[in-house]
């Protein structure tokens, strides 16, 4: 790989990543694979091969291009995201991962200079041509890199979105249900009216997840949700994500290769706005098809 593509990583980091990859490979060899390998469709013309992950597709991205002004940020991206699974987006900073995440719930169109071409289908519906953007954002929740609770009580943080959307059910029951789903109820049930800013960083992030769940989304997008958390809070958040995939489709951006290998079912590697490779996580980390993918996950650049 040429030096123009990326800077060389610290040798110690490279060695650590190689050791981690070797451990993952050893674990993979010990596993049984009762399911067939994922189907690979060769897209005609341009772009990488597109892997159709095992499972029913919830989201289908077709030849997606996106610009900020004259800058071409996403280039001919096509991918399927399966329902009730965790899909990780990995790649160096500035490669388009977070931009893709924001395209999935139409947040990027709030930027006047942005432009999108291609299709994003949710359950077969084109969300840019046949859907109300407000309804799209209600169905597709977002959890950001830095916890951003409202300056209100824990209770009001959870109920706020449901309340402004006309929720008429039992509010106490909804708040408890969402906090339980976010693995936070047992920690806050005796101080539900306390200010949300009194929670730790990890608790605030799980509160933001509970707030997103209260409007009953189908999909949850997470943009590096653990990057500002300590290891203990990160572990709790990862457990929460794994539990949530039974009921939701989750797409997460992460720079942590170990985290991607721990929590995701499928992984997509992006570089300079292009989808280089997508596959089942264990396959991508143990048998990457593209040399660029192997260079990235082993720490040669990134």
Buried (B, 14 or more C-beta within 10 A) or exposed (E): EEEEEBEEBEEEEBEBBBEBBEEBBEEBEEEEEEEEEBEEEEEEEEBBBBBBBBBEBBBBBBBBBBBEEEEBBBBBBBBBBBBBBBBBBBBBEEBBBBBBBBBBBBBBEEEEEBBBEBBBBBBEEEBBEEBEBEEBBBBBBBBBBEBEBBEBBBBBBBBBBBBEEEBEEEBEEBBBBBBBBBBBBEBBEEEBEEBBEEBBBBBBBBBBBBBBBBBBBBBBBBBBBBBBBEEEBBBBBBEBBBEBBEEBBBBBBBBBBBBBBBBBBBBBBBBBBBBBBBBBBBBBBBEBBBEBBBBBBBBBBB
